[in-house]
């Protein structure tokens, strides 16, 4: 196969995300927060000067975006696809080598994956949506059925949340690295997480990526999807 511009760029991309300090920085951003260079340097165990050099490379590659507020520069993913790619790479690791090896029970149960829900609860929600034919598998994406449109609308999602916009997929499977089964990603997954938080079915915590499924949320998931998700 002839060498193309894309195949030349691929090893460069892998080198960018595979360098240990940069990999640690990227992993810390998976909860959707924006972090300063100082915070990312601490997580990666490198000097601020080294962190700035690493972050500059990630920004130049369009993997990270930077926003200045006063004296501080905040870094976040440039687009959701970066988070999806990192989660997918984590699934290639053998169980004993996955990030944080075995995540704490709470994070395995329910957590955020960038801007959507992950963990056992998210996987069971996704499976229930498929079984009830609210979503249908269609290649690399999910299709929102008419019954699914009605279900999400009844949940309170706005019409704009139920149609694709821009380059981002409306609904796509995102392989969960702790459960090894897909949860719901894409714009619809992000809108669902926002709505679950707004309704108080989920409650954020002080721990990065951790959320709590409230008693109200447990009752609502059973009522609407027949789910009883236990630790």
Residue pairs with C-beta under 8 A, 6 or more apart in sequence:
1 7
13 61
16 22
16 57
16 58
16 61
16 63
17 23
17 26
17 63
17 85
17 86
17 89
19 54
20 44
21 44
21 45
21 46
21 50
21 51
21 54
22 44
22 54
22 57
22 58
24 43
24 44
24 45
25 40
25 43
25 44
25 51
25 54
25 55
25 58
25 75
26 58
26 63
26 82
26 86
27 86
27 99
28 35
28 39
28 40
28 43
28 44
28 208
29 35
29 40
29 64
29 75
29 76
29 77
29 83
30 83
30 86
30 87
30 113
30 114
30 209
31 112
31 114
31 208
31 209
32 76
32 77
32 83
32 112
32 114
32 115
33 76
33 208
34 67
34 74
34 75
34 76
35 43
35 74
35 75
35 76
36 72
36 73
36 74
36 75
37 48
37 51
37 52
37 55
37 73
37 75
38 48
38 51
40 51
40 55
40 75
41 47
41 48
41 50
41 51
44 51
44 54
46 54
55 64
55 66
55 75
58 64
58 75
59 65
59 66
59 75
59 78
62 78
62 79
63 77
63 78
63 82
64 75
64 76
64 77
64 78
64 82
65 75
65 76
65 77
65 78
66 73
66 74
66 75
67 73
67 74
67 76
68 74
77 83
77 114
79 168
80 114
80 115
80 168
80 185
80 190
83 113
83 114
83 115
84 114
84 172
84 174
84 185
87 113
87 118
87 174
87 175
87 176
87 177
88 175
90 98
90 99
90 177
91 175
91 177
91 180
93 99
95 102
98 177
98 178
99 177
102 108
103 111
103 178
105 231
106 207
106 210
106 212
107 119
107 178
107 209
107 210
108 119
108 120
108 178
108 179
109 119
109 120
109 121
109 213
109 229
109 231
110 117
110 118
110 119
110 120
110 121
110 122
110 202
110 211
110 212
110 213
111 117
111 118
111 119
111 209
111 210
111 211
112 118
112 193
112 209
112 211
113 122
113 174
113 176
113 183
113 185
113 209
115 189
115 190
115 193
116 122
116 174
116 183
116 184
116 185
116 186
116 189
116 190
116 192
116 193
117 125
117 183
117 184
117 189
117 192
117 193
117 196
117 202
117 211
118 174
118 176
118 178
118 183
119 176
119 178
119 179
119 183
120 178
120 179
120 229
121 213
121 221
121 229
122 176
122 183
122 184
123 176
123 179
123 181
123 182
123 183
124 227
124 229
125 183
125 184
125 192
125 221
125 225
125 227
126 135
126 173
126 181
126 182
126 183
126 184
127 181
128 225
128 226
128 227
129 135
129 148
129 151
129 184
129 225
130 136
130 137
130 142
132 147
132 151
132 225
133 145
133 147
133 148
134 144
134 145
134 147
134 148
134 151
134 152
135 142
135 143
135 144
135 145
135 148
135 171
135 184
136 142
136 143
136 145
137 143
137 173
140 172
140 173
141 169
141 170
141 171
141 172
141 173
141 186
142 170
142 171
142 172
142 173
142 184
142 186
142 188
143 171
144 152
144 162
144 170
144 171
144 188
149 162
151 224
152 161
152 162
152 188
152 191
152 192
153 159
153 162
155 192
155 195
155 224
156 195
156 198
156 199
157 191
157 192
157 195
158 191
161 187
161 188
161 191
162 170
162 188
163 170
164 170
164 187
165 187
168 186
168 187
169 185
169 186
169 187
170 186
170 187
170 188
171 184
171 185
171 186
171 187
171 188
171 189
172 184
172 185
172 186
172 189
173 182
173 183
173 184
173 185
174 182
174 183
174 184
174 185
174 186
174 189
175 181
175 182
176 182
176 183
183 189
184 192
193 202
196 202
196 217
197 203
197 204
197 211
199 216
199 217
199 220
200 214
200 216
200 217
201 213
201 214
201 216
201 217
201 220
201 221
202 211
202 212
202 213
202 214
202 217
203 211
203 212
203 214
204 210
204 211
204 212
205 211
205 212
213 221
213 229
218 228
218 229
221 227
221 229
222 228
